[in-house]
Amino acid sequence: MAQRKRATINDIAKSVGVNPSTVSRALNPSSKSKISPKVIKKITVAASKLGYYRNRAAAMLVQKKSYTIGAIIPDLQNPVFPPMIRGLQDVFDKAGYTLILSNSENNKDFADIALSKFQEWAVDGCVLATANREDDIIKKCIQNDISLVLINRTVDDNDVSSVITDDIVGIRSAFNHLVELGHKNIAHIAGPQDTSTGFERYREYISCMKMNDFKDALVEYTDAYNIEEGRLAFQRLWNAEPKVTAIIAGNDLIALGCIDAMHELDLVCPRDVSLVGYNDIPFVNRIKPALTTVSIPKYNIGVRAAEELLKQLDSPDNKDAKKEVIKLQTELVVRESTAAPRKSV
């Protein structure tokens, strides 16, 4: 059976009744803005019917661009990241870029391997959600002139753009909510301190304790943002400080671990211990008790990060410009897991 001839730009042009140059511009992300949306639609419909697809390898040789973006995510099982990825993809798709995902599993070596693969594929830029406060992978991106934006986390050296949330406002709103309910023995189960999210939230908790003249900071640390780490941290905290009446968790997964530990210890939330999470991941409003948490604009984080990276790619001079940290606002969502402290305390 003879192999079907691959459709060409000339075939599309003949089908639509336009010049081949018009088809070429319409199918090129960098020049499609010069063609009317109506003509673009006709061309893309015809291309689909004819089975046409762009030869990216050839286009890359001509344009010196791959129209691909690499994104390294620390844990694709963490529900906070899919909405961010969707935000990234929606913006990049519209701009004609393909998003390639890599899951680092919170492992620096895996992240390094992912970056090496991205370099082999000649990606035009990278989005990193894996950043520690000091991270060699960022230095490698800068040294190799790879356009870069961080999402959800930032680094101590601000010579890189990042899109994060205002953790100071977020933790302060959670703390003030607990104080208004009458709590004084407020503890914090902190996320990993080598991440900006873990460190900033911990630091603001300490600041809130001082502002309210609460003398003893009650802190337990976790090594990862997951349920099991939260469960173990709560057990340690309760064994050491059973007078605790409220906890601000480093994120919602840690908070879910706290609830598991409370069940094991025959404690009832919020009767015995009030609990506030962070991120407002899916379904925390459906557990019992529904979790009070600090909601972050997950989808918009992805959107703003993609827009920032496109700004770098579209303006060569922007690579040398001062990078900015874009902070998006949080919102405290009060549900069932917080209440006035138990009277025996």
C-alpha positions in Angstrom: 0.0 0.0 0.0 1.5 3.3 -1.1 2.3 5.7 1.7 0.1 8.8 1.8 1.9 11.9 0.7 2.4 14.4 3.5 0.4 17.6 3.2 2.3 20.8 2.5 1.8 24.5 3.0 1.0 24.7 -0.8 -1.8 22.1 -0.3 -3.4 24.2 2.4 -3.0 27.4 0.4 -4.7 25.8 -2.6 -7.5 24.5 -0.4 -8.2 27.8 1.3 -7.5 30.0 -1.7 -4.6 32.1 -0.3 -0.9 32.5 -0.9 1.5 29.9 0.7 3.2 32.8 2.5 -0.1 33.6 4.2 -0.4 30.0 5.4 3.2 30.1 6.6 2.6 33.2 8.7 -0.7 31.9 10.0 0.9 28.7 11.3 3.9 30.4 12.8 3.4 31.6 16.4 5.8 34.5 15.9 3.9 36.0 12.9 0.3 34.8 13.2 -0.7 38.2 14.8 -0.3 39.7 11.3 -3.2 37.5 9.9 -6.9 38.1 10.7 -8.5 35.6 13.1 -11.0 34.6 10.4 -8.3 33.6 7.9 -6.3 31.8 10.6 -9.4 29.7 11.5 -9.9 28.7 7.8 -6.2 27.8 7.5 -6.1 25.7 10.7 -9.3 23.9 9.8 -7.9 23.1 6.4 -4.6 22.0 7.9 -6.4 19.6 10.3 -8.5 18.1 7.5 -5.4 17.6 5.3 -3.4 16.1 8.2 -0.8 18.8 8.1 1.7 19.3 10.9 4.6 21.6 11.3 8.1 20.2 11.0 9.4 21.7 14.3 13.0 20.6 13.7 13.2 22.4 10.4 11.4 25.5 11.8 13.8 25.6 14.7 16.8 25.7 12.4 15.3 28.6 10.5 13.8 30.6 13.4 16.4 29.7 16.1 13.5 28.9 18.5 11.9 25.6 19.5 8.7 27.1 20.8 8.9 24.7 23.8 9.0 25.6 27.5 10.2 23.2 30.2 8.6 23.1 33.6 10.1 21.2 36.6 7.5 20.4 39.3 8.6 19.0 42.7 5.6 16.7 43.2 2.8 16.2 40.7 0.8 14.4 43.4 0.6 17.5 45.4 -2.9 19.0 44.5 -1.5 22.6 44.7 0.4 22.2 41.4 -2.1 21.1 38.7 -4.0 24.4 38.7 -0.7 26.2 38.3 0.2 23.9 35.5 -3.1 24.6 33.8 -2.5 28.3 34.1 0.9 27.9 32.5 -0.4 25.8 29.7 -3.4 28.0 28.9 -1.1 31.0 28.3 1.7 29.1 26.5 -0.8 27.3 24.2 -2.3 30.6 23.2 1.2 32.0 22.4 2.1 28.9 20.3 4.4 27.2 22.8 4.4 23.6 23.9 4.8 22.9 27.6 7.0 20.0 28.7 6.6 18.8 32.3 9.1 17.0 34.5 8.4 15.7 38.0 11.5 16.0 40.1 10.0 14.2 43.1 11.7 16.8 45.4 15.0 15.4 44.3 17.8 17.8 43.2 19.5 15.1 41.1 16.2 14.5 39.2 15.8 18.2 38.7 19.3 18.4 37.2 18.6 15.6 34.9 15.4 17.3 33.7 17.3 20.5 33.0 19.9 18.6 31.0 17.1 17.1 28.9 15.5 20.5 28.4 18.8 21.8 27.1 19.1 18.9 24.7 15.7 19.7 23.4 16.6 23.4 23.1 13.7 24.7 25.2 13.3 28.5 24.9 12.7 28.9 28.7 12.1 27.2 32.0 9.6 27.4 34.8 10.7 26.0 38.1 8.5 25.2 41.1 11.3 23.2 42.8 13.5 26.0 44.0 15.2 25.8 47.4 16.3 29.1 49.0 19.7 28.4 47.6 19.6 26.3 44.4 22.3 25.3 42.0 19.9 24.6 39.2 19.0 28.3 39.0 22.7 29.2 38.7 23.0 26.7 35.8 20.0 28.3 34.0 21.6 31.7 34.4 25.0 30.5 33.2 23.5 28.8 30.2 21.4 31.9 29.3 18.1 30.1 29.8 15.2 32.4 30.4 13.7 31.5 33.8 10.7 32.1 36.1 10.1 30.6 39.5 6.6 29.8 40.7 5.3 29.3 44.2 8.8 29.7 45.6 11.6 32.2 45.4 15.3 32.3 46.3 17.4 34.4 48.6 19.2 35.8 45.6 16.5 37.8 43.8 18.3 37.9 40.4 15.5 35.8 39.0 11.9 36.5 38.4 9.3 34.7 40.5 5.6 34.6 41.1 4.6 33.8 44.7 2.0 34.6 47.2 2.3 37.1 50.1 2.9 34.6 52.9 3.3 37.4 55.4 -0.3 38.5 54.9 -1.4 34.9 54.7 0.0 33.7 58.0 -0.9 37.0 59.7 -4.6 36.5 58.7 -4.6 33.0 60.1 -2.9 34.0 63.3 -5.2 37.0 63.8 -8.2 34.8 63.2 -7.1 32.4 66.0 -6.4 35.3 68.4 -9.9 36.7 67.8 -11.3 33.3 68.7 -9.4 33.6 72.0 -6.4 31.4 71.4 -3.0 32.1 73.0 -1.3 28.7 72.8 -0.8 28.8 69.1 1.7 26.4 67.5 3.1 26.2 64.0 4.0 23.0 62.2 6.4 24.4 59.6 7.2 23.2 56.2 10.8 22.5 55.1 13.0 25.5 56.0 15.2 25.2 52.9 12.2 26.4 50.9 11.0 30.0 50.8 7.4 29.0 51.6 8.5 27.0 54.7 10.8 29.7 55.9 8.6 32.7 55.2 5.6 31.2 56.9 7.6 30.2 59.9 9.2 33.6 60.2 5.9 35.4 60.1 4.5 33.0 62.7 7.4 34.1 65.0 6.7 37.7 64.2 3.0 37.3 65.1 3.9 35.7 68.4 6.1 38.7 69.2 3.5 41.3 68.1 0.9 39.7 70.4 3.4 39.3 73.3 3.0 35.6 73.3 6.2 34.4 74.9 6.8 30.8 73.9 6.9 29.9 70.2 5.7 26.4 69.7 7.2 25.0 66.5 7.6 21.5 65.0 9.4 21.1 61.7 8.7 18.8 58.8 11.1 17.6 56.1 8.5 17.5 53.3 5.1 18.9 52.5 3.1 15.7 52.9 0.4 14.1 55.1 2.8 11.6 56.9 5.2 14.4 57.9 2.2 16.3 59.3 1.0 13.3 61.3 4.4 12.7 62.8 5.0 16.4 63.6 1.6 16.6 65.4 2.4 13.6 67.5 5.8 15.2 68.6 4.1 18.5 69.3 1.3 17.0 71.3 3.7 14.9 73.4 5.8 17.9 74.2 3.1 20.6 74.5 -0.4 19.2 75.3 -1.6 22.7 76.2 -1.6 23.7 72.5 -5.1 24.8 71.5 -4.5 25.9 67.9 -2.1 25.0 65.1 -1.2 26.8 61.8 0.1 24.2 59.4 2.7 24.9 56.8 0.3 23.7 54.1 -2.9 21.7 53.7 -1.2 18.3 53.4 0.5 18.9 56.7 -2.9 19.9 58.1 -4.5 16.7 56.9 -1.7 14.8 58.6 -2.5 16.6 61.8 -6.2 15.5 61.5 -5.0 11.9 61.1 -2.9 12.2 64.3 -5.8 13.7 66.2 -8.0 10.7 65.3 -5.3 8.4 66.5 -5.0 10.3 69.8 -8.8 10.5 70.3 -8.7 14.3 69.9 -11.5 16.2 68.2 -10.9 19.2 65.9 -11.7 21.9 66.7 -13.0 21.0 70.1 -9.6 20.1 71.4 -7.3 21.7 68.8 -8.2 24.3 66.1 -6.4 23.9 62.8 -5.6 26.2 59.9 -4.0 25.0 56.7 -2.4 26.8 53.7 -3.2 26.7 50.0 -6.9 25.6 49.9 -6.3 22.5 47.8 -9.3 20.6 46.3 -11.6 18.7 48.7 -10.4 20.3 52.0 -13.8 21.9 52.1 -15.4 18.4 52.0 -13.5 16.7 54.9 -14.9 16.6 58.4 -14.3 19.1 59.8 -14.0 21.3 56.7 -10.6 22.9 56.8 -10.1 26.6 57.6 -7.2 27.5 55.3 -5.3 30.3 53.6 -6.4 30.2 49.9 -3.8 31.1 47.3 -4.6 32.0 43.6 -3.1 28.8 42.2 -4.3 29.2 38.6 -3.3 32.8 38.4 0.2 32.0 39.7 0.7 29.9 36.6 -0.8 32.5 34.3 1.4 35.3 35.7 4.5 33.1 35.6 3.8 32.3 31.9 3.2 35.9 31.1 6.5 36.9 32.8 8.5 34.3 30.9 6.9 35.3 27.6 7.9 38.9 28.3 11.5 37.8 28.7 11.4 35.7 25.5 9.7 38.5 23.4 12.1 41.2 24.5 15.8 40.2 24.4 16.8 43.3 26.3 14.5 42.1 29.2 17.0 39.3 30.0 19.4 41.9 31.4 16.7 43.9 33.2 16.2 43.7 36.9 14.1 40.7 37.7 11.0 41.1 39.9 9.2 39.1 42.6 5.5 39.2 41.8 3.4 38.7 45.0 -0.2 37.7 44.6 -2.7 38.1 47.5 -4.1 35.4 49.7 -7.5 35.0 51.3 -8.4 33.3 54.6 -11.3 30.9 54.1 -12.9 30.2 57.5 -14.6 26.8 57.7 -15.2 24.3 60.5 -11.7 23.4 61.8 -11.4 26.5 64.0 -13.3 27.5 67.1 -12.8 29.1 70.5 -10.3 27.2 72.7 -11.4 24.5 75.1 -12.3 26.0 78.5 -10.0 23.8 80.5 -6.9 25.6 79.2 
